[in-house]
Amino acid sequence: MSFLLVHGAFRGGWAWGPVARLLRAAGHRVAAPSLWGMGELTPPPEDRGHVGLDRWRAQVADLARLEDLHDVVLVGHSQGGLVARAAAADLDGRLAAVAYLDAPIARRGQRGVDLLGDPPEVLPPADGWLEPRPLGVDDHHGPDLVAWVNERLGPTPAGPSLDPVDTPEPGVPTHVAFCEHTPAGFPSTATRAEMDRRGLPYRLFDAPHDAPLTHPGPVADWLLGLTAG
């Protein structure tokens, strides 16, 4: 079994670091790339330009082929859920399951901005980039973690959230988890509310939105449980 972990907005592959180490310690292959323009791949302002969902989707699928990953559990955290949803159709029989962690879940034809509980009246330009909001110290984020994360946060291209997901639903088991202490207004909160209205099951972590960093053990245990049997 292998895991392909896709990070959320303003972050990079580093956001999966603690979980990736636990999954590897359990004997699994793990890939946690930074999406183009994010993490260590953040370009200078003059080179940013347009980045679309298809670019990230192709990057994830190409990595699975390059690393020859099989029996892949494709995991998307936050905005990474859009990427996982789009890329799942491109994994050429390599896919075992898709898991969404505190992520919006798009139906075919939906855009990331369509999944906001309160969509903005004025959308950013497709070639625009959004600046991160630094974390603050609270009951879930101690000062050392906050400083470490804020040093690494970077801008996110607007384009992927403006592109519709145009791939069919994954034909593999799908698993969903949310975080109890995610602030109102995050895209995942609208998806969670919709699942509640429909009576659909999901896992709930007593954790903030950045659970892969604040609660890596429970997140890793959840993902490892998906491989049982």
C-alpha positions in Angstrom: 0.0 0.0 0.0 1.2 3.5 -0.7 0.0 7.0 0.2 0.0 10.1 -1.9 -0.7 13.1 0.3 -1.8 16.4 -1.2 -1.5 19.5 1.0 -3.9 22.5 1.3 -3.7 26.2 0.4 -0.7 28.3 1.5 1.2 25.2 2.5 3.6 22.7 0.9 4.5 19.1 1.2 6.0 20.0 4.6 2.5 20.2 6.1 2.3 16.4 5.8 5.7 15.8 7.3 4.7 14.3 10.7 2.0 12.0 9.2 4.3 10.9 6.4 7.0 9.8 8.9 4.4 7.7 10.8 3.1 6.1 7.6 6.6 5.2 6.5 7.4 3.8 9.9 4.4 1.5 9.5 6.0 0.1 6.3 4.3 2.1 3.6 5.5 4.1 0.7 4.6 7.8 0.9 4.8 10.7 -1.4 3.9 14.2 -0.2 4.8 16.6 -2.9 4.6 20.4 -2.9 2.2 21.5 -5.6 3.7 23.7 -8.2 4.0 27.3 -6.9 3.8 26.1 -3.3 6.2 25.3 -0.6 9.8 25.1 -1.9 8.3 25.5 -5.4 7.0 29.1 -4.7 8.3 31.3 -7.5 9.2 35.0 -7.1 6.3 37.5 -7.6 7.4 38.4 -11.1 7.2 34.7 -12.2 3.9 33.7 -10.7 1.4 34.0 -13.5 -1.5 31.6 -14.0 -1.7 28.2 -12.4 -4.7 26.0 -13.1 -6.2 22.9 -11.5 -5.2 20.8 -14.5 -1.5 21.6 -13.8 -1.8 20.3 -10.2 -3.9 17.4 -11.3 -1.3 16.3 -13.8 1.5 16.8 -11.3 -0.1 14.4 -8.9 -0.8 11.8 -11.5 2.6 12.1 -13.1 4.3 11.6 -9.7 2.3 8.4 -9.1 3.6 7.1 -12.4 7.1 8.3 -11.9 7.4 6.7 -8.5 5.6 3.6 -9.8 3.1 3.8 -6.9 0.4 1.1 -6.7 -2.5 0.5 -4.4 -2.5 4.2 -3.8 -4.5 5.9 -1.0 -4.9 9.4 -2.4 -5.4 11.9 0.4 -6.4 15.5 0.1 -6.3 18.0 3.0 -8.3 21.2 2.6 -7.8 22.6 -0.9 -5.9 19.4 -1.6 -9.2 17.7 -1.7 -10.0 19.4 -5.0 -6.8 18.2 -6.4 -7.3 14.7 -5.2 -10.8 14.7 -6.6 -9.6 15.8 -10.0 -6.5 13.6 -10.2 -8.2 10.4 -9.1 -9.4 9.7 -12.6 -5.8 9.9 -14.0 -4.2 7.2 -11.8 -4.7 4.4 -14.3 -5.8 1.6 -12.1 -3.2 2.5 -9.4 -5.8 3.9 -7.0 -7.1 1.9 -4.0 -9.0 4.7 -2.2 -9.5 8.4 -1.9 -9.6 10.1 1.5 -10.6 13.7 2.2 -9.4 15.4 5.4 -11.3 18.6 6.3 -11.6 19.2 2.6 -14.3 20.4 0.2 -15.7 17.6 -2.0 -16.6 18.7 -5.5 -19.2 17.2 -7.7 -18.5 17.1 -11.4 -18.7 20.7 -12.8 -18.2 22.4 -9.5 -15.4 24.8 -8.7 -13.6 25.4 -5.4 -15.3 28.8 -5.1 -18.7 27.1 -5.5 -18.0 25.1 -2.3 -17.5 28.1 0.0 -20.3 28.5 2.5 -20.4 32.2 1.6 -18.9 32.7 -1.8 -17.3 36.1 -2.4 -19.2 38.6 -4.6 -16.0 39.5 -6.5 -13.8 36.7 -7.5 -10.0 37.1 -7.9 -8.5 37.0 -11.4 -7.5 33.6 -12.6 -3.9 34.6 -12.7 -4.0 36.2 -9.2 -2.4 34.9 -6.1 -3.8 34.9 -2.6 -1.7 35.9 0.4 -1.7 33.6 3.5 -3.2 34.6 6.9 -0.7 33.8 9.6 -1.7 31.4 12.3 -2.1 32.7 15.8 -1.3 31.0 19.1 -4.4 29.4 20.7 -5.4 26.2 22.6 -4.4 24.1 19.5 -1.4 25.9 18.2 1.5 26.5 20.5 4.0 29.3 19.9 6.7 27.0 18.5 4.4 25.4 16.0 2.9 28.7 15.0 6.4 30.2 14.4 7.4 27.1 12.4 4.3 27.2 10.2 4.2 30.9 9.7 7.8 30.8 8.4 6.7 28.4 5.7 3.3 29.7 4.6 3.2 31.2 1.1 0.8 32.6 -1.4 -1.7 30.3 -3.2 -2.7 30.7 -6.9 -6.3 31.5 -7.3 -6.7 29.7 -10.6 -7.3 26.1 -9.2 -10.3 27.3 -7.2 -11.8 28.9 -10.3 -11.5 25.8 -12.5 -14.4 23.3 -12.5 -13.6 19.7 -11.6 -14.3 17.9 -14.9 -13.5 14.3 -14.0 -16.0 11.5 -13.0 -16.4 10.4 -9.5 -13.6 8.0 -8.3 -14.6 4.4 -8.8 -12.9 3.4 -5.5 -13.9 3.6 -1.8 -14.1 7.2 -0.6 -13.4 8.2 3.0 -14.1 11.5 4.7 -13.0 13.1 7.9 -13.5 16.6 9.3 -11.9 18.6 12.2 -14.1 19.8 15.0 -12.3 23.1 15.5 -12.1 24.3 12.0 -13.3 28.0 11.8 -16.6 28.8 10.3 -16.3 29.8 6.6 -13.7 27.3 5.6 -14.7 25.4 2.5 -14.8 22.1 4.4 -17.5 23.4 6.8 -20.0 23.7 3.9 -19.2 20.2 2.8 -19.6 18.9 6.3 -23.0 20.7 6.7 -24.2 19.1 3.4 -23.1 15.7 4.6 -25.0 16.2 7.8 -28.1 17.2 5.9 -27.9 14.0 3.8 -27.1 11.8 6.8 -23.8 10.7 5.3 -21.1 9.3 7.7 -17.7 10.7 8.3 -14.9 10.6 10.9 -14.6 13.6 13.2 -11.3 14.6 14.8 -11.1 16.7 18.0 -8.6 18.8 16.3 -8.1 22.1 14.4 -7.9 22.4 10.6 -4.2 21.7 10.6 -4.6 18.3 12.1 -1.8 16.7 10.1 0.6 19.0 12.1 -1.2 19.2 15.4 -2.6 15.6 15.6 -0.4 13.5 13.3 -0.9 10.3 15.3 -4.7 10.2 15.0 -4.6 11.2 11.4 -2.0 8.5 10.6 -4.0 5.9 12.5 -7.1 6.8 10.5 -5.3 6.4 7.2 -3.7 3.2 8.3 -7.1 1.9 9.2 -8.2 2.4 5.7 -5.7 -0.1 4.5 -6.9 -2.9 6.8 -8.0 -6.0 4.9 
